[in-house]
């Protein structure tokens, strides 16, 4: 587990989620935007709950600790996939697709070639 300091709260969550929250906050700062995210965390009693956070350019987030391999199961997996999707969508070069189609980014078009190829 890693810890995220958010406002006056310390959130204990999977290391990969803590890293993705910080990465998403960075992307949001670069695009001067904000978003609300929801991630699972482990309470002091050991239960898994969710916290909803407003993340944006003014967010003061800190993460620390070692990722000891403790997972939050499918809730952690779903949150990681959602954060990764949002990160991709906010990065330059994202190409929106029709509903139901897989998301594509500019890097997904390898057959276009690159200068000097």
Buried (B, 14 or more C-beta within 10 A) or exposed (E): BBBBEBEEEEBBBBBBBBBBBBEBBBBBBEBEEBBEBEBBBBEEEEEEEEBEBEBBEEBEBEBEEEBEEEBBEEBBBBBBEBBBEBBBEBBEEBEEEEEEEEEBEEEEEEEEEEEEE
